[in-house]
């Protein structure tokens, strides 16, 4: 049972986490809607973040906490779930897209 966010942030404050997650999902949906014909890599990242956010939001609304069940035994790391994997992967993909886009824009100017 994870009653907080990553690294126990906002532990025991489910309403804050529910509201934040809801608005983050709405923001990502808005960006995705206005970027439908844009870069596919960015859209995939947004979809992963939205999917993971919805998964964690469902847990928080119905249980009051997120169910974490993946515990890597080969390293000392936090317990997490698939929604966390989706959110992290989506953020990494968007970061990768932004770096690639920055490099392309910079090479166009030179």
Residue frames relative to the residue before (quaternion, step in Angstrom):
aa qw qx qy qz dx dy dz
X 1.0000 0.0000 0.0000 0.0000 0.00 0.00 0.00
X 0.0762 -0.7796 0.6213 0.0186 3.57 -0.71 1.09
X 0.1264 -0.8299 0.5425 0.0327 3.56 -0.28 1.27
X 0.6874 0.3960 -0.2750 0.5432 3.56 1.31 0.21
X 0.5797 -0.5201 0.4561 0.4307 3.52 -1.26 -0.46
X 0.7978 -0.2433 0.1924 0.5170 3.57 -1.18 -0.42
X 0.8502 0.0675 -0.0918 0.5140 3.56 -1.01 0.93
X 0.6343 -0.5956 0.2934 0.3959 3.58 1.11 0.86
X 0.3006 0.7385 -0.5423 0.2650 3.60 1.10 0.54
X 0.8432 0.1132 -0.1275 0.5098 3.57 -1.09 0.80
X 0.1395 0.8162 -0.5412 0.1468 3.58 1.07 0.75
X 0.8430 0.1474 -0.1303 0.5007 3.58 -0.84 0.99
X 0.6425 0.4694 -0.3428 0.4993 3.62 1.19 0.39
X 0.0524 -0.8645 0.4991 0.0259 3.58 0.60 1.14
X 0.6185 0.5628 -0.3624 0.4115 3.61 1.00 -0.68
X 0.6306 0.5199 -0.3291 0.4730 3.58 0.99 -0.81
X 0.6823 0.4894 -0.2870 0.4611 3.58 0.92 -0.92
X 0.6318 0.5246 -0.3293 0.4661 3.59 1.02 -0.74
X 0.6771 0.4844 -0.2915 0.4711 3.59 0.86 -0.97
X 0.6575 0.5073 -0.3131 0.4609 3.60 0.88 -0.91
X 0.6697 0.4967 -0.2994 0.4638 3.59 0.88 -0.94
X 0.6327 0.5382 -0.3276 0.4502 3.58 0.98 -0.85
X 0.7054 0.4498 -0.2708 0.4762 3.59 0.84 -0.94
X 0.6110 0.5348 -0.3528 0.4650 3.61 1.07 -0.62
X 0.6380 0.5120 -0.3191 0.4785 3.59 1.03 -0.78
X 0.6498 0.5092 -0.3134 0.4692 3.60 0.94 -0.89
X 0.6485 0.5158 -0.3144 0.4632 3.59 0.94 -0.86
X 0.6788 0.4795 -0.2941 0.4720 3.59 0.86 -0.93
X 0.6305 0.5212 -0.3335 0.4687 3.61 1.02 -0.73
X 0.6467 0.5186 -0.3157 0.4617 3.59 0.99 -0.81
X 0.6538 0.4948 -0.3084 0.4823 3.58 0.90 -0.91
X 0.6510 0.5121 -0.3157 0.4629 3.60 0.94 -0.86
X 0.6513 0.5317 -0.3183 0.4378 3.60 0.89 -0.92
X 0.7381 0.4007 -0.2305 0.4914 3.58 0.89 -0.90
X 0.7018 0.4193 -0.2558 0.5160 3.60 1.30 -0.09
X 0.2678 0.8162 -0.4893 0.1506 3.63 1.21 0.25
X 0.7490 0.3473 -0.2096 0.5239 3.57 0.98 -0.77
X 0.4924 0.6669 -0.4160 0.3738 3.57 1.30 0.20
X 0.8182 -0.2588 0.2017 0.4722 3.52 -1.24 -0.53
X 0.4535 -0.7108 0.4738 0.2542 3.58 -0.80 1.03
X 0.6064 0.5629 -0.3538 0.4363 3.59 1.05 -0.71
X 0.6591 0.4948 -0.2995 0.4807 3.57 0.95 -0.88
X 0.6533 0.5213 -0.3127 0.4513 3.59 0.98 -0.84
X 0.6285 0.5208 -0.3340 0.4714 3.58 1.02 -0.77
X 0.6420 0.5216 -0.3186 0.4629 3.59 0.96 -0.85
X 0.6604 0.4994 -0.3047 0.4707 3.58 0.94 -0.87
X 0.6510 0.5157 -0.3183 0.4570 3.60 0.95 -0.83
X 0.6399 0.5137 -0.3279 0.4681 3.58 1.01 -0.75
X 0.6538 0.5015 -0.3158 0.4704 3.60 0.94 -0.84
X 0.6470 0.5140 -0.3151 0.4669 3.59 0.94 -0.88
X 0.6649 0.5141 -0.3028 0.4493 3.60 0.89 -0.94
X 0.6825 0.4766 -0.2841 0.4758 3.56 0.87 -0.93
X 0.6354 0.5335 -0.3214 0.4564 3.57 1.02 -0.81
X 0.6539 0.5006 -0.3136 0.4728 3.58 0.96 -0.84
X 0.6359 0.5357 -0.3282 0.4482 3.59 0.97 -0.82
X 0.6960 0.4493 -0.2727 0.4892 3.58 0.86 -0.92
X 0.6222 0.5454 -0.3407 0.4464 3.60 1.05 -0.74
X 0.6276 0.5293 -0.3341 0.4628 3.60 0.98 -0.81
X 0.6492 0.5085 -0.3177 0.4680 3.59 0.91 -0.89
X 0.6854 0.4955 -0.2988 0.4421 3.60 0.82 -0.95
X 0.6692 0.4975 -0.3086 0.4576 3.59 0.95 -0.82
X 0.7709 0.3901 -0.2073 0.4589 3.59 0.79 -0.98
X 0.7917 0.2944 -0.1545 0.5125 3.61 1.03 -0.71
X 0.4359 -0.6850 0.4705 0.3456 3.59 1.14 -0.56
X 0.7610 0.1656 -0.1211 0.6154 3.56 1.32 0.04
X 0.4589 -0.6425 0.5313 0.3070 3.55 -1.32 0.23
X 0.3586 -0.7261 0.5472 0.2114 3.56 -0.96 0.90
X 0.0797 -0.7794 0.6214 0.0042 3.58 -0.55 1.23
X 0.0074 0.8457 -0.5301 0.0620 3.57 -0.76 1.01
X 0.6275 0.4998 -0.3579 0.4779 3.62 1.22 -0.02
X 0.0413 0.8023 -0.5903 0.0791 3.55 -0.58 1.19
X 0.2601 -0.7767 0.5491 0.1659 3.59 -0.31 1.19
X 0.3029 -0.7946 0.5059 0.1443 3.54 -0.64 1.14
X 0.6440 0.5559 -0.3207 0.4163 3.58 1.19 -0.45
X 0.7611 0.1932 -0.1534 0.5998 3.62 1.26 -0.13
X 0.4692 -0.6362 0.5231 0.3185 3.56 -1.24 0.40
X 0.2563 0.7648 -0.5315 0.2587 3.56 -0.02 1.34
X 0.6470 -0.5359 0.3852 0.3819 3.53 -1.27 0.41
X 0.4789 -0.6119 0.5416 0.3207 3.54 -1.28 0.46
X 0.0034 0.8147 -0.5774 0.0538 3.59 -0.94 0.87
X 0.3400 -0.7257 0.5560 0.2204 3.59 -1.31 -0.08
X 0.7162 -0.4436 0.3055 0.4438 3.59 -1.28 0.02
X 0.5954 0.5590 -0.3703 0.4426 3.61 1.04 -0.64
X 0.6408 0.5153 -0.3197 0.4708 3.59 1.01 -0.79
X 0.6247 0.5291 -0.3300 0.4699 3.58 1.05 -0.78
X 0.6550 0.5138 -0.3108 0.4587 3.60 0.94 -0.89
X 0.6669 0.5017 -0.3053 0.4587 3.59 0.88 -0.95
X 0.6825 0.4837 -0.2874 0.4665 3.58 0.85 -0.94
X 0.6567 0.5014 -0.3098 0.4705 3.59 0.94 -0.86
X 0.6489 0.5219 -0.3129 0.4568 3.58 0.97 -0.85
X 0.6548 0.4982 -0.3094 0.4768 3.57 0.95 -0.85
X 0.6416 0.5178 -0.3201 0.4666 3.60 0.99 -0.80
X 0.6529 0.5143 -0.3123 0.4601 3.59 0.95 -0.86
X 0.6603 0.4880 -0.3115 0.4784 3.60 0.94 -0.84
X 0.6295 0.5201 -0.3307 0.4731 3.60 1.00 -0.76
X 0.6420 0.5155 -0.3118 0.4743 3.58 0.98 -0.85
X 0.6345 0.5260 -0.3193 0.4678 3.59 0.98 -0.87
X 0.6761 0.4997 -0.2991 0.4514 3.59 0.86 -0.96
X 0.6404 0.5102 -0.3274 0.4716 3.61 1.00 -0.76
X 0.6535 0.5030 -0.3103 0.4730 3.59 0.92 -0.90
X 0.6599 0.5080 -0.3036 0.4630 3.59 0.93 -0.90
X 0.6349 0.5318 -0.3193 0.4605 3.59 1.01 -0.83
X 0.6661 0.4959 -0.2972 0.4712 3.57 0.93 -0.92
X 0.6422 0.5181 -0.3229 0.4635 3.61 0.97 -0.80
X 0.6697 0.4937 -0.2981 0.4678 3.59 0.91 -0.91
X 0.6576 0.5082 -0.3121 0.4603 3.56 0.98 -0.82
X 0.6715 0.4906 -0.3052 0.4640 3.61 0.99 -0.77
X 0.5976 0.5557 -0.3539 0.4569 3.60 1.19 -0.51
X 0.6664 0.5113 -0.2910 0.4581 3.57 1.07 -0.79
X 0.6790 0.5061 -0.2879 0.4471 3.60 1.12 -0.68
